[in-house]
Amino acid sequence: MKLLLCQYLYHIRLWIHFVKYSTVKIPQELLERVDEYIKRTDLGYRNRSEFVVEVVRRELLRLEQREINQKAAIEHVKNILDDKQ
């Protein structure tokens, strides 16, 4: 598991070098928590930027999957209701 995460982070690092960046404001307290987390864990994050990029990417994927699942569930219910008519 740890090896896969390190390989994944390596590819992210390569990808990051070709991407344009923008600044995002983060509350200081939250940023301190991020820094503390990076220091106390051994997940391969070299800095807070890598961590934030990864967390945002994962959350977007989670939200997009949730949206897909909700649409599929609605279609499933519609199909059930159409079949009963």
C-alpha positions as CSV (number, residue, x, y, z in Angstrom):
1,M,0.0,0.0,0.0
2,K,2.7,2.4,1.0
3,L,4.7,1.6,-2.2
4,L,1.7,2.3,-4.4
5,L,1.1,5.6,-2.6
6,C,4.8,6.6,-3.1
7,Q,4.6,5.7,-6.8
8,Y,1.4,7.6,-7.2
9,L,2.9,10.7,-5.5
10,Y,6.0,10.4,-7.8
11,H,3.7,10.6,-10.8
12,I,1.9,13.6,-9.3
13,R,5.2,15.3,-8.7
14,L,6.1,14.8,-12.4
15,W,2.7,16.1,-13.4
16,I,3.0,19.1,-11.2
17,H,6.0,20.4,-13.0
18,F,3.9,20.9,-16.2
19,V,0.9,22.6,-14.6
20,K,0.2,26.3,-14.2
21,Y,-0.5,27.3,-10.6
22,S,-2.8,29.7,-8.8
23,T,-2.9,30.9,-5.2
24,V,-5.6,29.8,-2.8
25,K,-6.2,31.4,0.6
26,I,-6.4,28.8,3.4
27,P,-7.1,29.7,7.0
28,Q,-3.9,29.7,9.1
29,E,-5.3,27.2,11.6
30,L,-6.1,24.7,8.8
31,L,-2.7,25.2,7.2
32,E,-1.0,24.5,10.5
33,R,-3.0,21.3,10.8
34,V,-1.8,20.3,7.3
35,D,1.8,21.0,8.2
36,E,1.5,19.0,11.4
37,Y,-0.1,16.1,9.5
38,I,2.7,16.1,6.9
39,K,5.4,16.1,9.6
40,R,3.9,13.3,11.7
41,T,3.0,10.9,8.8
42,D,5.3,9.2,6.3
43,L,3.1,9.3,3.3
44,G,5.6,10.9,0.9
45,Y,4.4,14.5,0.8
46,R,7.3,16.8,0.5
47,N,5.3,19.9,1.2
48,R,1.9,21.3,1.8
49,S,1.2,22.1,-1.9
50,E,1.6,18.4,-2.8
51,F,-0.7,17.5,0.1
52,V,-3.4,20.1,-0.9
53,V,-3.3,19.1,-4.5
54,E,-3.8,15.5,-3.7
55,V,-6.6,16.1,-1.2
56,V,-8.5,18.4,-3.6
57,R,-8.1,15.9,-6.4
58,R,-9.4,13.0,-4.3
59,E,-12.3,15.1,-3.0
60,L,-13.3,16.1,-6.5
61,L,-13.2,12.5,-7.7
62,R,-15.3,11.5,-4.7
63,L,-17.9,14.2,-5.4
64,E,-18.0,13.4,-9.1
65,Q,-18.5,9.7,-8.4
66,R,-21.3,10.6,-5.9
67,E,-22.9,12.7,-8.6
68,I,-22.7,9.8,-11.1
69,N,-24.2,7.4,-8.5
70,Q,-27.0,9.8,-7.7
71,K,-27.9,10.2,-11.4
72,A,-27.8,6.4,-11.9
73,A,-30.0,5.9,-8.8
74,I,-32.6,8.4,-10.1
75,E,-32.6,6.7,-13.6
76,H,-33.0,3.4,-11.9
77,V,-36.0,4.6,-9.9
78,K,-37.5,6.2,-13.1
79,N,-37.1,2.9,-14.9
80,I,-38.8,1.0,-12.1
81,L,-41.7,3.5,-12.1
82,D,-42.0,3.3,-15.9
83,D,-42.1,-0.5,-15.8
84,K,-45.0,-0.4,-13.3
85,Q,-47.1,1.8,-15.6
